[in-house]
Amino acid sequence: MSVIVDILSWLAILSGSAFLIIGAWGTVKFPDFWSRLHAVSVTDSAGMLLLMLGMCLQAGFTLITVKLIIIAIFLFITGPTATHAVANAALVTGLRPKEGHGLVSELESPTVPSPTAPEVKS
């Protein structure tokens, strides 16, 4: 049984490490801020969860496992929150994603007059 747990834990640790390395490579290789941010946020969450799972399996059912689970919950909440905050700050400061061919930004679209609501008589 111990051998199976070791194999599963090392498989999770190696998979998590692979996710994080791929995310780091995406940060270097992708062309713009938005694709880099997406690559890092997705691989960071998956890699962290797999690493924590592998470490929990290595630690067994101890207080260390409880602490690792608490850390994983904290990272699982703060990672996407920080990514959202960075993306929102970039958007507010004027860094807009590139539009695809044939797509028009909401800010650049022609304004269509909205139908007027009927007046309410009192």
CNS distance restraints for C-alpha pairs under 8 A (distance, minus, plus):
assign (resid   1 and name CA) (resid   5 and name CA) 6.45 0.50 0.50
assign (resid   2 and name CA) (resid   6 and name CA) 6.17 0.50 0.50
assign (resid   3 and name CA) (resid   7 and name CA) 6.13 0.50 0.50
assign (resid   4 and name CA) (resid   8 and name CA) 6.13 0.50 0.50
assign (resid   5 and name CA) (resid   9 and name CA) 5.97 0.50 0.50
assign (resid   5 and name CA) (resid  57 and name CA) 6.52 0.50 0.50
assign (resid   5 and name CA) (resid  58 and name CA) 7.49 0.50 0.50
assign (resid   6 and name CA) (resid  10 and name CA) 6.07 0.50 0.50
assign (resid   6 and name CA) (resid  57 and name CA) 7.54 0.50 0.50
assign (resid   6 and name CA) (resid  58 and name CA) 6.77 0.50 0.50
assign (resid   7 and name CA) (resid  11 and name CA) 6.01 0.50 0.50
assign (resid   8 and name CA) (resid  12 and name CA) 6.19 0.50 0.50
assign (resid   8 and name CA) (resid  54 and name CA) 7.27 0.50 0.50
assign (resid   8 and name CA) (resid  57 and name CA) 7.77 0.50 0.50
assign (resid   9 and name CA) (resid  13 and name CA) 6.13 0.50 0.50
assign (resid   9 and name CA) (resid  53 and name CA) 7.10 0.50 0.50
assign (resid   9 and name CA) (resid  54 and name CA) 4.03 0.50 0.50
assign (resid   9 and name CA) (resid  55 and name CA) 6.79 0.50 0.50
assign (resid   9 and name CA) (resid  56 and name CA) 7.94 0.50 0.50
assign (resid   9 and name CA) (resid  57 and name CA) 5.44 0.50 0.50
assign (resid   9 and name CA) (resid  58 and name CA) 6.16 0.50 0.50
assign (resid  10 and name CA) (resid  14 and name CA) 5.93 0.50 0.50
assign (resid  10 and name CA) (resid  54 and name CA) 6.21 0.50 0.50
assign (resid  11 and name CA) (resid  15 and name CA) 6.00 0.50 0.50
assign (resid  11 and name CA) (resid  54 and name CA) 7.47 0.50 0.50
assign (resid  12 and name CA) (resid  16 and name CA) 6.01 0.50 0.50
assign (resid  12 and name CA) (resid  50 and name CA) 5.16 0.50 0.50
assign (resid  12 and name CA) (resid  51 and name CA) 6.18 0.50 0.50
assign (resid  12 and name CA) (resid  53 and name CA) 6.58 0.50 0.50
assign (resid  12 and name CA) (resid  54 and name CA) 4.94 0.50 0.50
assign (resid  13 and name CA) (resid  17 and name CA) 6.11 0.50 0.50
assign (resid  13 and name CA) (resid  50 and name CA) 6.14 0.50 0.50
assign (resid  13 and name CA) (resid  51 and name CA) 4.73 0.50 0.50
assign (resid  13 and name CA) (resid  52 and name CA) 7.84 0.50 0.50
assign (resid  13 and name CA) (resid  53 and name CA) 7.64 0.50 0.50
assign (resid  13 and name CA) (resid  54 and name CA) 5.02 0.50 0.50
assign (resid  13 and name CA) (resid  55 and name CA) 7.33 0.50 0.50
assign (resid  14 and name CA) (resid  18 and name CA) 6.11 0.50 0.50
assign (resid  14 and name CA) (resid  51 and name CA) 7.83 0.50 0.50
assign (resid  15 and name CA) (resid  19 and name CA) 6.29 0.50 0.50
assign (resid  15 and name CA) (resid  47 and name CA) 7.23 0.50 0.50
assign (resid  15 and name CA) (resid  50 and name CA) 6.75 0.50 0.50
assign (resid  15 and name CA) (resid  51 and name CA) 7.82 0.50 0.50
assign (resid  16 and name CA) (resid  20 and name CA) 6.34 0.50 0.50
assign (resid  16 and name CA) (resid  46 and name CA) 6.84 0.50 0.50
assign (resid  16 and name CA) (resid  47 and name CA) 3.88 0.50 0.50
assign (resid  16 and name CA) (resid  48 and name CA) 6.36 0.50 0.50
assign (resid  16 and name CA) (resid  49 and name CA) 7.29 0.50 0.50
assign (resid  16 and name CA) (resid  50 and name CA) 4.72 0.50 0.50
assign (resid  16 and name CA) (resid  51 and name CA) 5.05 0.50 0.50
assign (resid  17 and name CA) (resid  21 and name CA) 6.14 0.50 0.50
assign (resid  17 and name CA) (resid  47 and name CA) 6.25 0.50 0.50
assign (resid  17 and name CA) (resid  51 and name CA) 7.11 0.50 0.50
assign (resid  18 and name CA) (resid  22 and name CA) 6.07 0.50 0.50
assign (resid  18 and name CA) (resid  47 and name CA) 7.45 0.50 0.50
assign (resid  19 and name CA) (resid  23 and name CA) 6.16 0.50 0.50
assign (resid  19 and name CA) (resid  43 and name CA) 5.35 0.50 0.50
assign (resid  19 and name CA) (resid  44 and name CA) 7.28 0.50 0.50
assign (resid  19 and name CA) (resid  46 and name CA) 6.82 0.50 0.50
assign (resid  19 and name CA) (resid  47 and name CA) 4.98 0.50 0.50
assign (resid  20 and name CA) (resid  24 and name CA) 6.18 0.50 0.50
assign (resid  20 and name CA) (resid  43 and name CA) 5.84 0.50 0.50
assign (resid  20 and name CA) (resid  44 and name CA) 5.98 0.50 0.50
assign (resid  20 and name CA) (resid  47 and name CA) 5.42 0.50 0.50
assign (resid  20 and name CA) (resid  48 and name CA) 7.93 0.50 0.50
assign (resid  21 and name CA) (resid  25 and name CA) 6.14 0.50 0.50
assign (resid  22 and name CA) (resid  26 and name CA) 6.11 0.50 0.50
assign (resid  22 and name CA) (resid  43 and name CA) 7.33 0.50 0.50
assign (resid  23 and name CA) (resid  27 and name CA) 6.26 0.50 0.50
assign (resid  23 and name CA) (resid  39 and name CA) 5.57 0.50 0.50
assign (resid  23 and name CA) (resid  40 and name CA) 5.00 0.50 0.50
assign (resid  23 and name CA) (resid  42 and name CA) 7.89 0.50 0.50
assign (resid  23 and name CA) (resid  43 and name CA) 5.26 0.50 0.50
assign (resid  23 and name CA) (resid  44 and name CA) 6.94 0.50 0.50
assign (resid  24 and name CA) (resid  28 and name CA) 6.62 0.50 0.50
assign (resid  24 and name CA) (resid  40 and name CA) 6.88 0.50 0.50
assign (resid  25 and name CA) (resid  29 and name CA) 6.11 0.50 0.50
assign (resid  26 and name CA) (resid  30 and name CA) 5.53 0.50 0.50
assign (resid  26 and name CA) (resid  36 and name CA) 6.30 0.50 0.50
assign (resid  26 and name CA) (resid  39 and name CA) 5.90 0.50 0.50
assign (resid  26 and name CA) (resid  40 and name CA) 7.24 0.50 0.50
assign (resid  27 and name CA) (resid  36 and name CA) 4.87 0.50 0.50
assign (resid  27 and name CA) (resid  37 and name CA) 7.53 0.50 0.50
assign (resid  27 and name CA) (resid  39 and name CA) 6.77 0.50 0.50
assign (resid  27 and name CA) (resid  40 and name CA) 6.59 0.50 0.50
assign (resid  28 and name CA) (resid  36 and name CA) 7.81 0.50 0.50
assign (resid  30 and name CA) (resid  35 and name CA) 6.21 0.50 0.50
assign (resid  30 and name CA) (resid  36 and name CA) 5.70 0.50 0.50
assign (resid  31 and name CA) (resid  35 and name CA) 7.15 0.50 0.50
assign (resid  31 and name CA) (resid  36 and name CA) 7.48 0.50 0.50
assign (resid  32 and name CA) (resid  36 and name CA) 6.31 0.50 0.50
assign (resid  33 and name CA) (resid  37 and name CA) 6.05 0.50 0.50
assign (resid  34 and name CA) (resid  38 and name CA) 6.23 0.50 0.50
assign (resid  34 and name CA) (resid  87 and name CA) 7.80 0.50 0.50
assign (resid  34 and name CA) (resid  97 and name CA) 6.58 0.50 0.50
assign (resid  35 and name CA) (resid  39 and name CA) 6.16 0.50 0.50
assign (resid  36 and name CA) (resid  40 and name CA) 6.21 0.50 0.50
assign (resid  37 and name CA) (resid  41 and name CA) 6.10 0.50 0.50
assign (resid  37 and name CA) (resid  83 and name CA) 7.28 0.50 0.50
assign (resid  37 and name CA) (resid  87 and name CA) 7.77 0.50 0.50
assign (resid  38 and name CA) (resid  42 and name CA) 6.19 0.50 0.50
assign (resid  39 and name CA) (resid  43 and name CA) 6.19 0.50 0.50
assign (resid  40 and name CA) (resid  44 and name CA) 5.66 0.50 0.50
assign (resid  41 and name CA) (resid  45 and name CA) 6.37 0.50 0.50
assign (resid  41 and name CA) (resid  79 and name CA) 7.25 0.50 0.50
assign (resid  41 and name CA) (resid  80 and name CA) 6.66 0.50 0.50
assign (resid  41 and name CA) (resid  83 and name CA) 6.48 0.50 0.50
assign (resid  42 and name CA) (resid  46 and name CA) 6.48 0.50 0.50
assign (resid  43 and name CA) (resid  47 and name CA) 5.71 0.50 0.50
assign (resid  44 and name CA) (resid  48 and name CA) 5.90 0.50 0.50
assign (resid  44 and name CA) (resid  79 and name CA) 7.74 0.50 0.50
assign (resid  45 and name CA) (resid  49 and name CA) 6.23 0.50 0.50
assign (resid  45 and name CA) (resid  76 and name CA) 6.53 0.50 0.50
assign (resid  45 and name CA) (resid  79 and name CA) 7.01 0.50 0.50
assign (resid  45 and name CA) (resid  80 and name CA) 7.84 0.50 0.50
assign (resid  46 and name CA) (resid  50 and name CA) 6.29 0.50 0.50
assign (resid  47 and name CA) (resid  51 and name CA) 6.09 0.50 0.50
assign (resid  48 and name CA) (resid  52 and name CA) 6.09 0.50 0.50
assign (resid  48 and name CA) (resid  72 and name CA) 7.44 0.50 0.50
assign (resid  48 and name CA) (resid  75 and name CA) 7.91 0.50 0.50
assign (resid  49 and name CA) (resid  53 and name CA) 6.11 0.50 0.50
assign (resid  49 and name CA) (resid  72 and name CA) 6.74 0.50 0.50
assign (resid  49 and name CA) (resid  76 and name CA) 7.82 0.50 0.50
assign (resid  50 and name CA) (resid  54 and name CA) 6.18 0.50 0.50
assign (resid  51 and name CA) (resid  55 and name CA) 6.21 0.50 0.50
assign (resid  52 and name CA) (resid  56 and name CA) 6.01 0.50 0.50
assign (resid  52 and name CA) (resid  68 and name CA) 6.56 0.50 0.50
assign (resid  52 and name CA) (resid  69 and name CA) 7.40 0.50 0.50
assign (resid  52 and name CA) (resid  72 and name CA) 6.51 0.50 0.50
assign (resid  53 and name CA) (resid  57 and name CA) 6.22 0.50 0.50
assign (resid  54 and name CA) (resid  58 and name CA) 6.26 0.50 0.50
assign (resid  55 and name CA) (resid  59 and name CA) 6.10 0.50 0.50
assign (resid  55 and name CA) (resid  65 and name CA) 7.86 0.50 0.50
assign (resid  55 and name CA) (resid  68 and name CA) 7.75 0.50 0.50
assign (resid  56 and name CA) (resid  60 and name CA) 6.22 0.50 0.50
assign (resid  56 and name CA) (resid  61 and name CA) 7.91 0.50 0.50
assign (resid  56 and name CA) (resid  64 and name CA) 7.73 0.50 0.50
assign (resid  56 and name CA) (resid  65 and name CA) 5.07 0.50 0.50
assign (resid  56 and name CA) (resid  68 and name CA) 6.68 0.50 0.50
assign (resid  56 and name CA) (resid  69 and name CA) 7.77 0.50 0.50
assign (resid  59 and name CA) (resid  64 and name CA) 6.55 0.50 0.50
assign (resid  59 and name CA) (resid  65 and name CA) 6.12 0.50 0.50
assign (resid  60 and name CA) (resid  65 and name CA) 6.77 0.50 0.50
assign (resid  61 and name CA) (resid  65 and name CA) 6.18 0.50 0.50
assign (resid  62 and name CA) (resid  66 and name CA) 6.94 0.50 0.50
assign (resid  63 and name CA) (resid  67 and name CA) 6.35 0.50 0.50
assign (resid  64 and name CA) (resid  68 and name CA) 6.12 0.50 0.50
assign (resid  65 and name CA) (resid  69 and name CA) 6.15 0.50 0.50
assign (resid  66 and name CA) (resid  70 and name CA) 6.29 0.50 0.50
assign (resid  67 and name CA) (resid  71 and name CA) 6.21 0.50 0.50
assign (resid  68 and name CA) (resid  72 and name CA) 6.06 0.50 0.50
assign (resid  69 and name CA) (resid  73 and name CA) 6.18 0.50 0.50
assign (resid  70 and name CA) (resid  74 and name CA) 6.25 0.50 0.50
assign (resid  71 and name CA) (resid  75 and name CA) 6.14 0.50 0.50
assign (resid  72 and name CA) (resid  76 and name CA) 5.86 0.50 0.50
assign (resid  73 and name CA) (resid  77 and name CA) 6.26 0.50 0.50
assign (resid  74 and name CA) (resid  78 and name CA) 6.10 0.50 0.50
assign (resid  75 and name CA) (resid  79 and name CA) 5.58 0.50 0.50
assign (resid  76 and name CA) (resid  80 and name CA) 7.14 0.50 0.50
assign (resid  77 and name CA) (resid  81 and name CA) 6.46 0.50 0.50
assign (resid  78 and name CA) (resid  82 and name CA) 5.89 0.50 0.50
assign (resid  79 and name CA) (resid  83 and name CA) 6.28 0.50 0.50
assign (resid  80 and name CA) (resid  84 and name CA) 6.05 0.50 0.50
assign (resid  81 and name CA) (resid  85 and name CA) 6.19 0.50 0.50
assign (resid  82 and name CA) (resid  86 and name CA) 6.18 0.50 0.50
assign (resid  83 and name CA) (resid  87 and name CA) 6.14 0.50 0.50
assign (resid  84 and name CA) (resid  88 and name CA) 5.97 0.50 0.50
assign (resid  85 and name CA) (resid  89 and name CA) 6.06 0.50 0.50
assign (resid  86 and name CA) (resid  90 and name CA) 6.19 0.50 0.50
assign (resid  87 and name CA) (resid  91 and name CA) 6.15 0.50 0.50
assign (resid  88 and name CA) (resid  92 and name CA) 6.07 0.50 0.50
assign (resid  89 and name CA) (resid  93 and name CA) 6.19 0.50 0.50
assign (resid  90 and name CA) (resid  94 and name CA) 6.49 0.50 0.50
assign (resid  90 and name CA) (resid  95 and name CA) 5.37 0.50 0.50
assign (resid  90 and name CA) (resid  96 and name CA) 7.81 0.50 0.50
assign (resid  91 and name CA) (resid  95 and name CA) 5.14 0.50 0.50
assign (resid  91 and name CA) (resid  96 and name CA) 5.93 0.50 0.50
assign (resid  99 and name CA) (resid 103 and name CA) 5.88 0.50 0.50
assign (resid  99 and name CA) (resid 104 and name CA) 6.68 0.50 0.50
assign (resid  99 and name CA) (resid 105 and name CA) 6.88 0.50 0.50
assign (resid 104 and name CA) (resid 108 and name CA) 6.36 0.50 0.50
assign (resid 104 and name CA) (resid 109 and name CA) 6.00 0.50 0.50
assign (resid 105 and name CA) (resid 109 and name CA) 6.07 0.50 0.50
